[in-house]
Amino acid sequence: MSKLSRNQIMTFLPIAVAVLIMAITGYAQGVWSERWMTFPELELYAEQLSAIPETIGQWQGEDQGQSDEKVKKISGAVGELMRTYRNPAGDEVRVSIICARQRDIFYHTPERCYPAAGFDMQGEPQQEVLEIGNTTAEFFTTSFLKSEPTGTHAERGYWSWTGDGKWIAPRNPKLEFAGHRALYKLYVFATIPPGNKGKQTTDFCEQFIREFVPAAEQALKPAMEKAGRIRKDDATAAPAA
């Protein structure tokens, strides 16, 4: 085989360099977007969702199946729990918890999906800190209103995230949860009955959250321990190695 001429080398060299740059760029982008990485924490978190109790205080839960596959794909959900809880007074809340990768879990939130379903958001979501025993849980909350042929349908919603047992609702969640490979997202929603009972709905929603959060924390704790997010037999969050 004859040696390549200088002109041939000068012709093919830029092409080879361009291909190499494209390969390096593609790999770097894949690493940055976590495309090439595996996340065993996701499976741990997903499997642990079934441990959340159906009975919490006077609230009795009933499983509601799974979300539409399109919704699950948008949210990046690897594991999901959908359940309705009711108390003897007739109050009802709808609970949804998913686990997903950090890069996926923040896109499908109520301020996006509810307006897409025809609801008008009644004010920007506000951060609310709920006192729960010796600790706190932080949620975003707002209400949504939809006009229907038979009248209006109003909803009150609360949502929050955790990767280590501490439920928070940060304004910049990607920054706050940097380094977390798996997260839980919690929704608590209730229908606001006609007759200006919004305050009543807020009261029983927050009452439910105060009872639900400690029960969920205890149920999800083993997965967080295995993932290195919580020290074993200690509720204090610990950074993963």
C-alpha positions as CSV (number, residue, x, y, z in Angstrom):
1,M,0.0,0.0,0.0
2,S,1.5,3.3,-1.0
3,K,2.1,6.0,1.6
4,L,-0.5,8.8,1.9
5,S,0.6,11.9,0.2
6,R,0.9,15.2,2.1
7,N,-2.2,16.5,0.3
8,Q,-4.2,13.4,1.2
9,I,-3.2,13.7,4.9
10,M,-4.1,17.4,4.9
11,T,-7.5,16.5,3.4
12,F,-8.4,13.7,5.8
13,L,-6.9,15.2,9.0
14,P,-9.6,17.9,9.5
15,I,-12.3,15.2,9.0
16,A,-10.6,12.9,11.6
17,V,-10.3,15.8,14.0
18,A,-13.9,16.8,13.5
19,V,-15.1,13.2,14.1
20,L,-13.0,13.0,17.3
21,I,-14.4,16.3,18.6
22,M,-17.9,15.1,17.9
23,A,-17.3,11.8,19.8
24,I,-15.8,13.6,22.8
25,T,-18.6,16.2,22.8
26,G,-21.2,13.5,22.6
27,Y,-19.7,11.5,25.4
28,A,-19.3,14.6,27.6
29,Q,-22.9,15.6,27.0
30,G,-24.0,12.1,27.8
31,V,-22.2,12.2,31.1
32,W,-23.5,15.7,31.9
33,S,-27.1,14.6,31.2
34,E,-26.5,11.3,33.1
35,R,-27.3,9.3,29.9
36,W,-24.5,6.8,30.4
37,M,-24.9,6.4,34.2
38,T,-26.9,3.8,36.2
39,F,-28.8,4.8,39.3
40,P,-29.4,1.9,41.7
41,E,-30.8,4.4,44.2
42,L,-33.9,4.7,41.9
43,E,-34.8,1.1,42.3
44,L,-34.3,1.3,46.0
45,Y,-36.5,4.3,46.3
46,A,-39.2,2.9,43.9
47,E,-39.4,-0.5,45.8
48,Q,-39.7,1.3,49.2
49,L,-42.9,3.2,48.2
50,S,-45.0,0.2,48.9
51,A,-44.0,0.5,52.6
52,I,-46.0,3.7,53.1
53,P,-49.0,2.6,55.3
54,E,-52.6,2.7,54.1
55,T,-53.8,3.7,57.5
56,I,-52.4,6.9,59.1
57,G,-54.0,7.9,62.3
58,Q,-57.7,8.2,61.4
59,W,-57.0,8.4,57.7
60,Q,-57.7,5.3,55.7
61,G,-56.1,5.0,52.3
62,E,-57.2,3.4,49.0
63,D,-54.8,2.8,46.1
64,Q,-55.8,4.4,42.8
65,G,-53.6,2.6,40.3
66,Q,-51.0,4.3,38.1
67,S,-50.7,7.4,36.1
68,D,-51.0,7.5,32.3
69,E,-47.8,6.2,30.7
70,K,-47.4,9.5,28.9
71,V,-47.5,11.4,32.2
72,K,-45.1,9.0,33.8
73,K,-42.7,9.4,30.9
74,I,-42.8,13.2,31.1
75,S,-42.2,13.1,34.9
76,G,-39.5,10.5,34.6
77,A,-41.2,8.4,37.3
78,V,-39.5,5.1,38.0
79,G,-41.8,4.4,41.0
80,E,-45.2,5.8,41.8
81,L,-47.8,5.6,44.6
82,M,-51.2,7.1,44.1
83,R,-53.6,6.9,47.0
84,T,-56.8,8.6,48.3
85,Y,-57.0,9.0,52.1
86,R,-60.3,9.7,53.9
87,N,-61.1,10.4,57.6
88,P,-64.3,9.7,59.5
89,A,-65.4,13.4,59.1
90,G,-65.6,12.8,55.3
91,D,-62.5,14.8,54.4
92,E,-60.6,13.4,51.4
93,V,-57.1,14.1,50.1
94,R,-55.4,12.6,47.0
95,V,-51.7,11.7,47.5
96,S,-49.2,11.1,44.7
97,I,-45.6,10.2,45.4
98,I,-43.1,9.4,42.6
99,C,-39.4,8.8,42.6
100,A,-37.3,9.9,39.7
101,R,-33.8,11.2,38.7
102,Q,-32.9,14.7,39.7
103,R,-32.8,15.8,36.1
104,D,-36.4,14.7,35.4
105,I,-38.4,15.3,38.6
106,F,-38.8,19.1,38.5
107,Y,-40.5,19.5,35.0
108,H,-43.9,18.1,35.6
109,T,-45.3,20.2,38.5
110,P,-48.8,21.5,39.2
111,E,-48.1,25.1,38.0
112,R,-47.5,23.4,34.6
113,C,-49.8,20.5,34.4
114,Y,-53.0,22.0,36.0
115,P,-53.2,25.0,33.6
116,A,-52.6,22.5,30.8
117,A,-55.7,20.6,32.0
118,G,-57.8,23.8,31.9
119,F,-57.3,25.1,35.4
120,D,-56.5,28.7,36.3
121,M,-53.9,29.0,39.0
122,Q,-55.1,31.3,41.8
123,G,-51.9,33.1,42.6
124,E,-48.3,32.1,42.5
125,P,-47.4,29.1,44.6
126,Q,-46.3,30.2,48.1
127,Q,-43.8,28.4,50.3
128,E,-45.3,27.2,53.5
129,V,-43.4,25.7,56.5
130,L,-45.4,23.3,58.6
131,E,-44.4,22.5,62.1
132,I,-44.3,18.7,62.6
133,G,-43.3,17.6,66.1
134,N,-39.7,18.8,66.6
135,T,-39.1,19.4,62.9
136,T,-40.6,21.1,59.9
137,A,-41.7,20.3,56.3
138,E,-41.7,22.8,53.5
139,F,-44.3,22.8,50.7
140,F,-45.4,24.9,47.8
141,T,-49.1,25.6,47.9
142,T,-51.8,27.3,45.9
143,S,-55.3,26.7,44.5
144,F,-56.6,26.0,41.0
145,L,-60.0,26.9,39.5
146,K,-61.6,25.4,36.5
147,S,-64.9,26.5,34.9
148,E,-67.2,23.7,33.9
149,P,-70.7,23.5,32.4
150,T,-72.1,22.7,35.8
151,G,-70.2,25.4,37.6
152,T,-66.6,25.7,38.9
153,H,-64.2,23.1,40.2
154,A,-61.6,24.2,42.7
155,E,-58.6,22.4,44.0
156,R,-56.0,23.1,46.8
157,G,-52.6,21.6,46.3
158,Y,-49.4,21.1,48.2
159,W,-46.1,19.7,46.8
160,S,-42.6,19.1,48.0
161,W,-39.4,17.0,47.4
162,T,-36.9,15.0,49.4
163,G,-33.9,12.9,48.8
164,D,-32.9,12.4,52.4
165,G,-36.1,12.5,54.5
166,K,-36.3,16.3,54.8
167,W,-39.2,17.6,52.7
168,I,-38.4,21.0,51.2
169,A,-39.8,23.3,48.5
170,P,-36.8,25.4,47.2
171,R,-37.1,28.1,44.6
172,N,-34.1,26.7,42.8
173,P,-34.5,22.9,43.3
174,K,-31.8,21.9,40.8
175,L,-29.2,23.8,42.8
176,E,-30.6,22.6,46.2
177,F,-30.6,19.0,45.2
178,A,-27.4,19.0,43.3
179,G,-25.6,15.6,43.8
180,H,-28.8,13.7,44.5
181,R,-29.3,10.8,42.0
182,A,-32.8,10.0,43.1
183,L,-35.6,12.0,44.7
184,Y,-39.1,11.7,45.9
185,K,-41.8,14.2,44.9
186,L,-45.0,14.4,47.0
187,Y,-48.3,15.9,46.0
188,V,-51.3,16.4,48.4
189,F,-54.4,17.7,46.7
190,A,-58.0,18.1,47.8
191,T,-61.2,19.4,46.1
192,I,-62.5,22.6,47.6
193,P,-66.3,22.1,48.1
194,P,-68.7,24.8,46.9
195,G,-69.7,27.4,49.5
196,N,-66.5,29.2,50.2
197,K,-64.9,26.4,52.3
198,G,-61.4,27.0,51.1
199,K,-60.1,27.6,54.7
200,Q,-61.6,24.3,55.8
201,T,-59.9,22.5,53.0
202,T,-56.6,24.1,53.9
203,D,-57.0,23.1,57.5
204,F,-57.6,19.4,56.9
205,C,-54.9,19.2,54.2
206,E,-52.3,20.6,56.6
207,Q,-53.6,18.3,59.3
208,F,-53.2,15.3,57.0
209,I,-49.7,16.4,56.0
210,R,-48.6,16.7,59.6
211,E,-49.6,13.1,60.2
212,F,-48.5,11.7,56.8
213,V,-45.0,13.1,56.6
214,P,-43.6,11.3,59.8
215,A,-45.2,8.0,58.6
216,A,-43.8,8.4,55.1
217,E,-40.4,9.3,56.4
218,Q,-40.3,6.2,58.6
219,A,-41.5,4.0,55.7
220,L,-39.0,5.4,53.2
221,K,-36.1,5.6,55.6
222,P,-34.6,2.1,54.7
223,A,-34.1,3.0,51.1
224,M,-32.4,6.3,52.0
225,E,-30.1,4.4,54.4
226,K,-29.1,1.9,51.7
227,A,-28.5,4.8,49.3
228,G,-26.2,6.5,51.9
229,R,-28.5,9.5,52.3
230,I,-29.3,8.9,55.9
231,R,-27.1,7.3,58.6
232,K,-28.5,4.0,59.7
233,D,-30.8,4.3,62.7
234,D,-30.5,8.1,62.5
235,A,-33.0,10.5,61.0
236,T,-30.3,13.0,60.3
237,A,-29.5,13.4,56.7
238,A,-25.9,12.6,55.7
239,P,-24.3,13.5,52.4
240,A,-23.6,10.6,50.1
241,A,-20.0,9.6,49.6
